[in-house]
């Protein structure tokens, strides 16, 4: 497998491993959560994490050129093009915010609910995180995201399978709030304001969640 193929597998792996939406709501803190993934899951996730870490530490012009080529080879509108270019920028900088929040979703969620989730995330400037591509196709993924997000603004959507492993996300939707003390996970189909309030009331990162709640109205 060449660099391009390996990078594609690491950065935009399939969505098949993401579970269906969970209607129950549950708060996990970083001190809780003892999970036992299968050996196959552990091996796959370790491969993705190891390669993603190498990408962050070492620039790979070939990967950047390949991602740029996707823009050139596929007839995308301006909004979609910015989304692909943002993937190039993520590969170039490899920056991951230590604090803040992430919202994990999947295209397995019904469109009406998914559209609401993306709009809510936009109001709080919370990045929406996917595990991989729609049908392993970049253009289908970009088109699907653009249809869901108002005004085609896809800059807040990212693809990163390593974050699913890092925070133990095995069902969606799920909200992660991060801070210096650790992180909290809210699972289930709950409005973001209510999920954030739950962290404020019970979570390790209550202060961070409160700051995010206060940001509503300054975004979107």
Phi, psi and omega in degrees: 000128182277176184302317182299314181294318180295317179297319178299316180297322184285322187271328188225055181293161185298162180271003190299331185279354182277131182284167178291161180304141182255123185279344178278158180243133186213139177257124172243136171253167183296339180279345182268230167044094168241107187247153181231079178293158179292163179299321178297319178298315182298317180295316181296313182295323179295321177299316180295318182293316181299315182289320178299322178294320178296323178295321181293324186277333186230125177297142178231090181304327182296319179293317178300317180295323180295316179296320178296324181295329177299325178293317184288323186277343182244132181286091182251148175282179187299319180296316179295322180297320178297325179296313179296319180295331178293329175294321176299317181294322177299318179295324184288317186267322181062026184277134177232125182290134182281335181234169181114209183218159174225144180240115184265124181223176180210155175287358172286344177285137178307145188303317182301313179293320181295320179297317178299318181297317180294322179293319178296317179299322179297324180295330180257006181056040178262122179298135175267129188243124174255156179273332183193198187268159170284118180053031180057030184235122182298313184295318178300321180295313180298315179298317182296317179295317183297327179290336184269330187264136180300138176061018178065020183277094185259009185298335182274005181254132180228159177243116182204096180294336183292332179292328177297320178288317184302321183252011176064038182273113178237005172210154181230156359285157177211138177250130175246128173247126186247148176203179182297330182282344183148222178203158176240148178236125173250120183253145175116164185277076182240141177305144185299322180296323178288322178296316178296320179297325178297321177292319178303319185278328190231348193268166173293323185258045183301318181296318179296317179298321179296319178298319180295318178301323182287348181280346183302136182098343178264356182227157175075000000 
